[in-house]
Amino acid sequence: MNQWISDYVRAQKTALESIPADGVAQLVEKMRVAWKADRQIFVFGNGGSAANASHFATDLGKGASDKLGKCFRVLSLNDNVSWMTALGNDYAYDEVFVRQLRNYGKAGDLVLTMSVSGNSPNLVKAFEWAKQNGLHTVALVGAKRGRLAEIAEQVIVVNDTHYGRVEDAHMGICHMACYAFMEKPELVK
């Protein structure tokens, strides 16, 4: 067991080291522009990425907003279970995010998703709609990249295919993006 744990930690370090600093800096800049222009930021994902999306929205909406004195307009589309299940039941599961974006999204808003495979049909459909309607799109993906990497305006790739390691690295990216505003507000205002 100790060897497996050591190997896992070593692989996690490698995944974290694959995070492109310039990509995270570009994400922070997109978030800064959205914040200054009072644009909405939408975030969503499936499974562990859904949990990461909720966590990110909390950190950005509370922690970063508290530090800056002006609030981020951020919404995790995973957090209204009633709406998601109604959309999935009455239409299809691949509609659960795009139909929410159709209600809320406007040109110039920012859409962020996280997906290890990059191929989740509900994420792809939402990104296709966002792109067609002038929303900015950022996809955090794993090494397989998937369809999202072809659609998104910006793609940040974690060079691993292991779900746990990639999801952990994606949450690390989200933390860096939020803490840039909390710990270095003079660099982003």
C-alpha positions in Angstrom: 0.0 0.0 0.0 2.8 2.5 0.8 4.3 2.0 -2.6 1.0 2.5 -4.3 0.5 5.7 -2.3 4.0 7.0 -3.2 3.4 6.2 -6.8 0.0 8.0 -6.7 1.6 11.1 -5.1 4.4 11.1 -7.7 1.8 10.9 -10.6 -0.3 13.7 -8.9 2.8 15.9 -8.8 3.4 15.3 -12.5 -0.2 16.1 -13.3 0.1 19.4 -11.3 3.4 20.3 -13.0 1.6 20.0 -16.4 -0.7 22.9 -15.5 0.3 25.7 -17.9 1.0 28.9 -15.9 0.3 31.1 -19.0 -3.1 29.3 -19.4 -4.1 30.0 -15.8 -3.0 33.7 -16.2 -5.2 34.0 -19.3 -8.1 32.5 -17.4 -7.5 35.1 -14.6 -7.5 37.8 -17.2 -10.8 36.6 -18.7 -12.3 36.6 -15.2 -10.9 40.1 -14.5 -12.5 41.4 -17.7 -15.8 39.7 -16.7 -15.6 41.2 -13.2 -14.8 44.7 -14.4 -17.6 44.6 -17.1 -20.1 43.1 -14.6 -20.5 40.0 -16.8 -21.9 36.7 -15.6 -19.6 33.8 -15.1 -21.2 30.4 -15.6 -19.4 27.2 -14.4 -20.5 23.6 -14.6 -19.4 20.0 -15.0 -20.4 16.4 -14.3 -19.6 14.2 -11.3 -16.5 15.3 -9.5 -16.3 18.3 -11.9 -19.8 19.3 -10.8 -18.5 19.4 -7.2 -15.5 21.4 -8.4 -17.8 23.8 -10.2 -19.8 24.4 -7.0 -16.6 24.9 -5.0 -15.2 27.3 -7.6 -18.4 29.4 -7.6 -18.3 29.6 -3.8 -14.6 30.7 -3.7 -15.1 33.3 -6.4 -18.5 34.5 -5.2 -17.5 34.8 -1.6 -13.8 34.8 -1.0 -12.6 36.7 -4.1 -15.6 39.0 -4.1 -15.0 39.9 -0.4 -11.4 40.8 -1.0 -12.2 43.0 -4.0 -15.2 44.8 -2.6 -17.1 44.3 -5.8 -18.8 41.0 -6.3 -18.2 38.5 -9.1 -21.5 37.5 -10.8 -20.9 33.7 -10.7 -23.3 30.9 -11.0 -22.7 27.1 -10.9 -25.3 25.5 -13.2 -25.0 22.3 -11.2 -26.6 23.8 -8.1 -30.3 23.8 -9.0 -31.1 20.1 -8.7 -34.8 20.6 -9.3 -34.2 22.5 -12.6 -31.5 20.0 -13.8 -33.7 17.0 -13.1 -36.7 18.7 -14.8 -34.6 19.4 -17.9 -33.1 16.0 -17.9 -36.5 14.3 -17.5 -38.5 16.5 -19.8 -35.9 16.9 -22.6 -32.7 14.9 -22.3 -29.6 14.9 -20.0 -27.6 16.6 -22.7 -29.9 19.6 -22.4 -29.4 20.3 -18.6 -26.7 23.0 -19.1 -27.6 24.5 -22.5 -31.2 25.2 -21.5 -30.0 27.0 -18.4 -27.6 29.1 -20.5 -30.4 29.9 -22.9 -32.3 31.5 -19.9 -29.3 33.3 -18.4 -26.5 33.7 -20.9 -25.7 36.8 -22.9 -23.0 37.7 -25.4 -19.8 38.7 -23.5 -20.5 36.4 -20.5 -17.9 33.8 -19.6 -18.5 30.1 -19.5 -16.2 27.7 -17.8 -16.4 23.9 -17.7 -14.3 21.1 -16.4 -14.2 17.6 -18.0 -11.6 14.9 -17.8 -12.6 13.4 -21.2 -13.7 16.6 -22.9 -16.5 14.7 -24.6 -19.5 14.9 -22.3 -22.5 15.6 -24.6 -24.2 18.0 -22.2 -21.0 20.1 -21.9 -20.3 20.0 -25.6 -23.9 21.1 -26.4 -23.7 24.0 -23.9 -20.3 25.1 -25.4 -21.6 25.0 -29.0 -24.6 27.2 -28.0 -22.3 29.6 -26.0 -19.9 29.9 -29.0 -22.8 30.6 -31.4 -24.2 33.2 -29.1 -21.0 35.2 -28.4 -20.2 33.9 -24.9 -16.5 33.4 -24.0 -15.6 29.8 -23.3 -12.9 28.1 -21.3 -12.5 24.4 -20.9 -10.4 22.6 -18.4 -9.7 19.1 -19.8 -7.5 16.0 -19.4 -5.0 14.7 -21.8 -7.6 13.2 -24.2 -8.8 16.8 -24.8 -12.0 15.7 -26.5 -14.5 17.7 -28.5 -14.5 20.6 -25.9 -10.9 21.4 -26.9 -12.1 21.9 -30.5 -14.9 24.2 -29.5 -13.6 26.3 -26.6 -12.0 29.7 -27.0 -9.4 28.7 -24.4 -8.4 25.2 -23.4 -6.3 24.3 -20.3 -5.0 20.8 -20.5 -3.9 18.7 -17.5 -1.6 16.0 -19.1 -3.1 13.0 -17.5 -6.2 10.7 -18.1 -6.8 9.6 -14.5 -10.0 11.0 -13.3 -9.0 11.7 -9.7 -5.7 13.3 -10.6 -7.2 15.5 -13.4 -10.1 16.6 -11.2 -7.7 17.5 -8.4 -5.5 19.5 -10.8 -8.6 21.3 -12.2 -9.6 22.2 -8.6 -6.0 23.5 -8.2 -6.5 25.7 -11.3 -9.8 27.0 -9.9 -8.1 27.8 -6.5 -5.2 29.6 -8.3 -7.7 31.6 -10.3 -9.7 32.6 -7.2 -6.7 33.2 -4.9 -5.1 35.5 -7.6 -7.9 37.9 -6.7 -7.7 37.2 -3.0 -3.9 37.4 -2.6 -2.8 39.7 -5.4 -5.7 42.1 -5.9 -3.3 44.8 -7.0 -2.4 42.7 -10.0 -5.9 42.2 -11.2 -7.7 45.5 -10.5 
